[in-house]
Amino acid sequence: METLCARVGDAAVMAVVKSDGYGHGAVTCAREALAAGASWLGTTTAEEALELRAAGLTARILCWLWVPGGPWREAIEADIDVSLGGMWALQEVTEAARAAGRPARVHLKAETGLSRNGVRPGEAWAEFVAAALRAQAEGLVRIVGLYSHFACADVPGHPSIAAQLTLFREMTAYAEEQGVRPEVRHLANSAAALTLPETHLDMVRIGIAMFGVSAGPGLGAPEEYGLRPVMSFRASLALVNQVPEGQGVSYGHYYVTAGETTLGLLPVGYADGVPRAASGSELVLVDGKRCTIAGRVAMDMCVVDLGGDTPPVGSEVVLFGPGDHGESTAADWAAACATIPYEIVTRIGARIPRVYLNPSA
């Protein structure tokens, strides 16, 4: 995080710890990010934000994905900033503010081209800004932020990047002309924070880059930005068996041993975040050697072909890590499974213990 904070200069940094900190553990990662220079925290849901508050974190927190009937009052009373991406959300938050007896801190979400949540430009934005200002005049909200989100910041040179930035500037300028005085205007995600300094504005929202994982295949490897993956996924061999040539392995017998070999059992499966799509890939490091996942990954376990080696039961196996010792990285797993590294790290299941090395506190 220190490297990222230095890269964005005077812009404030929001550490995004949604989805349990991208699988790394939200509370611990939030603490570490704040200790390293971040001043805000970001979550998707109010429940995630409330978890951070319950853990004693007092930094500013923004949560941005709401559905009707959400815990608006609880968020207001916990001093959490909330996102408003439609008139219905403004109506619900003002009702909650009345019930709480205090104003809600709100960020108005502008839809600039991602076509997800947010208010579209033109008449809809004008009506929304006017309604938000009326609610502010009544003491029900404080408009503290204006923001949007890029669609293609991870695709260098994509024409939508400049178009979205231009539209966001126009929409924020309109809001400010009408009397909105935001504390922060924010648009940049990890990819934009790394490569598009003109998008940094008052604050950047850094998520996946904080964990040293590539923000997109078009941006190059993390080390090009002074970053290093922080997560390693390790397991222990639960069993080692010698098997003959022609032995079918795991469900469906899609894998059949080409000759006499040894098989190792790992007590992790797709319920723990080992993608079933990785079946048959040479991704697992055992005693310094890459081994193939033999047969289908099951819910709770998978098998690796040890090629005749007989490491003792209990030996450490590295599924992925930073790649320092020849092990696969999350990016390698993503390539093998036709997905992105985000999915690999965020899907690590809750029953896998997180062990933190050198925490600041």
C-alpha positions as CSV (number, residue, x, y, z in Angstrom):
1,M,0.0,0.0,0.0
2,E,2.9,2.4,0.7
3,T,4.0,2.0,-2.9
4,L,0.5,2.7,-4.2
5,C,0.0,5.7,-2.0
6,A,3.3,7.2,-3.3
7,R,2.2,6.5,-6.8
8,V,-1.0,8.6,-6.6
9,G,0.6,11.6,-5.0
10,D,-1.8,14.0,-3.3
11,A,-4.9,11.9,-4.0
12,A,-6.5,10.2,-0.9
13,V,-6.5,6.4,-1.1
14,M,-9.5,4.3,-0.4
15,A,-8.5,0.7,0.4
16,V,-11.3,-1.5,-1.0
17,V,-11.7,-4.6,1.2
18,K,-14.9,-6.0,-0.3
19,S,-15.5,-9.7,-0.6
20,D,-13.5,-10.4,2.6
21,G,-10.6,-8.3,1.3
22,Y,-10.6,-10.1,-2.0
23,G,-10.3,-13.4,-0.1
24,H,-7.4,-12.2,2.1
25,G,-9.4,-11.2,5.2
26,A,-11.2,-7.9,5.3
27,V,-10.5,-6.7,8.9
28,T,-6.8,-7.5,9.0
29,C,-6.2,-6.1,5.5
30,A,-8.1,-3.0,6.4
31,R,-5.9,-2.4,9.4
32,E,-2.8,-3.0,7.4
33,A,-3.9,-0.6,4.6
34,L,-4.7,2.2,7.0
35,A,-1.3,1.7,8.8
36,A,0.4,2.0,5.4
37,G,-1.3,5.2,4.3
38,A,-4.8,4.7,3.2
39,S,-7.4,7.0,4.7
40,W,-10.7,5.5,3.6
41,L,-12.1,2.0,3.4
42,G,-14.5,0.7,0.7
43,T,-16.9,-2.2,0.8
44,T,-19.7,-3.4,-1.5
45,T,-22.3,-4.0,1.1
46,A,-23.5,-2.4,4.3
47,E,-23.0,-5.7,6.1
48,E,-19.3,-5.7,5.1
49,A,-18.9,-2.1,6.3
50,L,-20.7,-2.8,9.6
51,E,-18.3,-5.8,10.2
52,L,-15.4,-3.3,10.0
53,R,-17.0,-1.0,12.4
54,A,-17.7,-3.9,14.8
55,A,-14.0,-4.7,14.7
56,G,-13.2,-1.3,15.9
57,L,-12.1,0.4,12.7
58,T,-13.0,4.1,12.8
59,A,-11.8,5.3,9.4
60,R,-14.2,6.7,6.8
61,I,-16.0,3.8,5.1
62,L,-18.1,3.9,1.9
63,C,-20.4,1.1,0.9
64,W,-21.9,1.2,-2.6
65,L,-24.3,-1.6,-3.4
66,W,-27.8,-1.3,-2.1
67,V,-31.1,-2.9,-2.7
68,P,-34.5,-1.7,-1.4
69,G,-35.0,-2.3,2.2
70,G,-31.3,-2.4,3.0
71,P,-29.9,-1.5,6.5
72,W,-29.8,2.3,5.8
73,R,-30.4,3.3,9.4
74,E,-27.8,1.0,10.8
75,A,-25.2,2.4,8.4
76,I,-26.1,6.0,9.2
77,E,-25.9,5.3,13.0
78,A,-22.5,3.5,12.4
79,D,-21.2,6.7,10.7
80,I,-20.8,4.9,7.3
81,D,-20.9,6.8,4.0
82,V,-23.5,5.4,1.6
83,S,-23.8,5.5,-2.2
84,L,-26.9,6.7,-3.9
85,G,-27.4,5.4,-7.5
86,G,-31.1,6.2,-8.0
87,M,-34.0,8.2,-6.8
88,W,-35.4,5.2,-4.8
89,A,-32.2,5.1,-2.8
90,L,-32.4,8.8,-2.0
91,Q,-35.9,8.3,-0.8
92,E,-35.0,5.3,1.4
93,V,-31.9,7.0,2.9
94,T,-33.9,10.2,3.8
95,E,-36.5,8.1,5.6
96,A,-33.7,6.3,7.5
97,A,-32.1,9.6,8.4
98,R,-35.3,10.9,9.8
99,A,-35.6,7.7,11.9
100,A,-32.0,8.0,13.1
101,G,-32.3,11.7,13.9
102,R,-29.1,12.5,12.0
103,P,-28.0,13.2,8.4
104,A,-26.6,10.5,6.2
105,R,-23.3,11.1,4.5
106,V,-23.9,10.3,0.8
107,H,-22.0,9.9,-2.4
108,L,-23.9,10.5,-5.6
109,K,-23.1,7.8,-8.3
110,A,-23.0,9.0,-11.9
111,E,-23.5,6.5,-14.7
112,T,-20.8,7.4,-17.2
113,G,-20.6,4.3,-19.4
114,L,-20.3,1.1,-17.3
115,S,-24.1,0.6,-17.5
116,R,-24.5,-0.7,-14.1
117,N,-25.8,1.2,-11.1
118,G,-25.8,5.0,-11.1
119,V,-27.8,7.9,-12.5
120,R,-27.6,8.6,-16.2
121,P,-26.6,12.0,-17.5
122,G,-29.1,14.6,-18.7
123,E,-32.5,15.1,-17.2
124,A,-32.2,12.2,-14.8
125,W,-29.0,13.6,-13.3
126,A,-30.5,17.1,-13.0
127,E,-33.5,15.8,-11.2
128,F,-31.4,13.6,-8.9
129,V,-29.0,16.4,-8.0
130,A,-31.9,18.7,-7.3
131,A,-33.6,16.2,-5.1
132,A,-30.4,15.5,-3.2
133,L,-29.9,19.2,-2.6
134,R,-33.4,19.5,-1.2
135,A,-32.7,16.6,1.2
136,Q,-29.5,18.3,2.2
137,A,-31.3,21.6,2.8
138,E,-33.7,19.7,5.1
139,G,-30.8,18.3,7.1
140,L,-31.4,14.7,6.0
141,V,-28.2,14.2,4.0
142,R,-24.8,15.6,3.5
143,I,-23.5,15.3,-0.1
144,V,-19.9,14.4,0.5
145,G,-18.9,12.6,-2.7
146,L,-19.5,12.5,-6.4
147,Y,-18.2,9.4,-8.2
148,S,-18.4,6.9,-11.0
149,H,-16.6,3.7,-12.2
150,F,-14.6,2.9,-15.3
151,A,-15.6,0.1,-17.6
152,C,-12.2,-0.5,-19.4
153,A,-9.4,1.1,-17.4
154,D,-7.6,-2.2,-17.6
155,V,-7.5,-1.9,-21.4
156,P,-4.9,0.7,-22.2
157,G,-6.0,3.2,-24.8
158,H,-9.6,2.1,-24.9
159,P,-11.7,5.0,-26.2
160,S,-14.3,4.6,-23.4
161,I,-11.7,5.8,-20.8
162,A,-11.5,9.3,-22.2
163,A,-15.2,9.4,-22.8
164,Q,-16.1,8.4,-19.3
165,L,-13.6,10.9,-17.8
166,T,-15.0,13.7,-19.9
167,L,-18.6,12.8,-19.0
168,F,-17.8,12.5,-15.3
169,R,-16.2,16.0,-15.4
170,E,-19.3,17.4,-17.1
171,M,-21.7,15.7,-14.6
172,T,-19.6,16.8,-11.5
173,A,-19.4,20.4,-12.9
174,Y,-23.1,20.5,-13.3
175,A,-23.7,19.3,-9.7
176,E,-21.2,21.8,-8.4
177,E,-22.9,24.6,-10.4
178,Q,-26.1,23.7,-8.7
179,G,-24.5,24.0,-5.2
180,V,-23.0,20.6,-4.4
181,R,-19.7,21.0,-2.6
182,P,-18.2,17.5,-2.4
183,E,-15.3,16.5,-0.2
184,V,-14.2,14.0,-2.7
185,R,-14.6,13.3,-6.4
186,H,-13.5,9.8,-7.3
187,L,-13.4,7.7,-10.4
188,A,-10.1,5.7,-10.5
189,N,-10.0,2.0,-9.7
190,S,-6.7,0.0,-9.4
191,A,-6.0,0.0,-13.1
192,A,-6.6,3.7,-13.4
193,A,-4.6,4.5,-10.2
194,L,-1.6,2.7,-11.7
195,T,-1.7,4.0,-15.3
196,L,-4.0,7.1,-15.6
197,P,-2.8,10.0,-13.3
198,E,-5.3,12.4,-14.9
199,T,-8.1,10.3,-13.3
200,H,-6.8,10.4,-9.7
201,L,-8.9,13.5,-8.8
202,D,-9.5,13.8,-5.0
203,M,-9.3,10.1,-4.2
204,V,-8.6,6.7,-5.8
205,R,-10.2,3.4,-5.0
206,I,-7.5,0.7,-4.8
207,G,-8.7,-2.9,-4.6
208,I,-6.9,-5.8,-6.3
209,A,-3.6,-3.9,-6.7
210,M,-3.4,-3.6,-2.9
211,F,-2.9,-7.4,-2.8
212,G,-0.2,-7.4,-5.5
213,V,-2.4,-9.0,-8.1
214,S,-2.6,-7.8,-11.7
215,A,-5.4,-5.4,-12.4
216,G,-5.7,-6.6,-15.9
217,P,-3.8,-8.6,-18.6
218,G,-3.1,-5.5,-20.6
219,L,-1.3,-3.7,-17.8
220,G,1.6,-6.0,-17.4
221,A,2.9,-8.0,-14.3
222,P,2.5,-6.6,-10.8
223,E,6.3,-6.3,-10.4
224,E,6.3,-3.7,-13.2
225,Y,4.6,-1.4,-10.6
226,G,6.7,-2.4,-7.6
227,L,4.0,-4.8,-6.4
228,R,4.2,-8.4,-5.2
229,P,1.4,-10.9,-4.6
230,V,0.8,-11.3,-0.9
231,M,-1.3,-14.5,-0.9
232,S,0.0,-18.0,-0.9
233,F,-2.3,-21.0,-0.9
234,R,-0.8,-24.0,0.8
235,A,-1.9,-27.4,1.9
236,S,-0.4,-30.6,3.3
237,L,-0.3,-34.0,1.8
238,A,-2.9,-36.2,3.5
239,L,-2.0,-39.4,1.8
240,V,0.6,-40.9,-0.7
241,N,-0.3,-44.0,-2.7
242,Q,1.6,-46.0,-5.3
243,V,-0.7,-47.0,-8.2
244,P,-0.2,-49.1,-11.4
245,E,-0.3,-48.0,-15.0
246,G,-3.8,-47.5,-16.3
247,Q,-5.3,-46.5,-13.0
248,G,-8.3,-44.2,-13.3
249,V,-8.2,-41.3,-10.9
250,S,-11.1,-39.3,-9.2
251,Y,-14.6,-38.9,-10.5
252,G,-15.3,-40.0,-14.0
253,H,-11.8,-41.5,-14.5
254,Y,-11.0,-38.7,-16.9
255,Y,-7.4,-39.0,-15.8
256,V,-5.7,-42.4,-16.3
257,T,-2.1,-43.0,-15.2
258,A,0.3,-43.4,-18.1
259,G,2.6,-45.7,-16.0
260,E,3.2,-46.8,-12.5
261,T,3.3,-43.7,-10.4
262,T,2.5,-42.2,-7.0
263,L,-0.5,-40.1,-6.2
264,G,-0.9,-37.5,-3.4
265,L,-4.1,-36.5,-1.8
266,L,-4.7,-32.8,-0.9
267,P,-7.5,-32.0,1.6
268,V,-8.7,-29.0,-0.5
269,G,-11.3,-28.9,-3.3
270,Y,-13.6,-26.5,-5.0
271,A,-15.4,-25.7,-1.8
272,D,-12.1,-24.3,-0.7
273,G,-11.4,-22.3,-3.8
274,V,-9.6,-24.9,-6.0
275,P,-11.3,-24.4,-9.3
276,R,-12.8,-27.5,-10.9
277,A,-11.7,-26.1,-14.2
278,A,-8.0,-26.6,-13.1
279,S,-8.4,-30.4,-13.3
280,G,-5.6,-31.9,-15.3
281,S,-3.4,-28.8,-15.1
282,E,0.2,-28.8,-14.0
283,L,-0.1,-26.2,-11.3
284,V,0.8,-27.7,-7.9
285,L,4.3,-27.5,-6.4
286,V,5.5,-30.5,-4.4
287,D,9.1,-30.6,-3.2
288,G,10.1,-28.0,-5.7
289,K,8.5,-29.9,-8.7
290,R,5.3,-28.9,-10.6
291,C,2.8,-31.7,-10.4
292,T,-0.4,-32.3,-12.4
293,I,-3.8,-32.3,-10.7
294,A,-4.8,-35.8,-11.5
295,G,-8.5,-36.1,-12.4
296,R,-11.4,-34.0,-11.4
297,V,-11.1,-31.6,-8.5
298,A,-13.7,-32.7,-5.9
299,M,-15.6,-30.6,-3.4
300,D,-13.2,-31.3,-0.5
301,M,-10.1,-32.8,-2.0
302,C,-8.0,-33.3,-5.1
303,V,-5.3,-35.6,-6.2
304,V,-1.9,-34.8,-7.7
305,D,0.4,-37.1,-9.7
306,L,3.7,-37.2,-7.9
307,G,5.4,-38.9,-10.8
308,G,6.8,-41.7,-8.6
309,D,8.1,-39.5,-5.9
310,T,7.2,-40.4,-2.3
311,P,7.2,-37.3,-0.1
312,P,6.1,-38.0,3.4
313,V,2.5,-37.4,4.5
314,G,2.2,-33.9,5.9
315,S,4.6,-32.4,3.4
316,E,3.7,-28.9,2.4
317,V,2.2,-28.3,-1.0
318,V,2.0,-24.9,-2.7
319,L,-1.0,-24.4,-4.9
320,F,0.0,-20.8,-5.7
321,G,2.1,-17.9,-4.4
322,P,4.2,-15.0,-5.6
323,G,6.2,-17.3,-7.9
324,D,9.5,-16.8,-6.1
325,H,10.3,-20.5,-5.9
326,G,8.9,-21.9,-9.1
327,E,5.3,-22.2,-7.7
328,S,2.3,-21.1,-9.8
329,T,0.8,-17.7,-9.3
330,A,-2.8,-16.8,-9.1
331,A,-2.4,-15.5,-12.7
332,D,-1.2,-18.9,-13.7
333,W,-4.3,-20.5,-12.2
334,A,-6.4,-17.9,-13.9
335,A,-4.9,-18.7,-17.3
336,A,-5.4,-22.4,-16.8
337,C,-9.0,-21.9,-15.9
338,A,-9.9,-19.2,-18.5
339,T,-10.7,-16.6,-15.9
340,I,-9.0,-13.7,-14.1
341,P,-6.8,-13.6,-11.0
342,Y,-9.5,-11.8,-9.1
343,E,-11.7,-14.9,-9.2
344,I,-8.9,-17.2,-8.0
345,V,-8.1,-15.2,-4.8
346,T,-11.6,-14.2,-3.9
347,R,-13.0,-17.7,-4.1
348,I,-10.7,-19.1,-1.3
349,G,-13.2,-20.6,1.1
350,A,-13.8,-19.6,4.7
351,R,-12.6,-22.9,6.1
352,I,-9.1,-22.2,4.8
353,P,-7.3,-20.5,7.7
354,R,-5.6,-17.2,7.0
355,V,-2.1,-16.8,8.5
356,Y,-0.7,-13.3,8.4
357,L,3.0,-12.8,8.3
358,N,4.6,-9.7,9.9
359,P,1.3,-7.8,10.6
360,S,1.8,-4.3,11.8
361,A,-0.3,-4.8,14.9
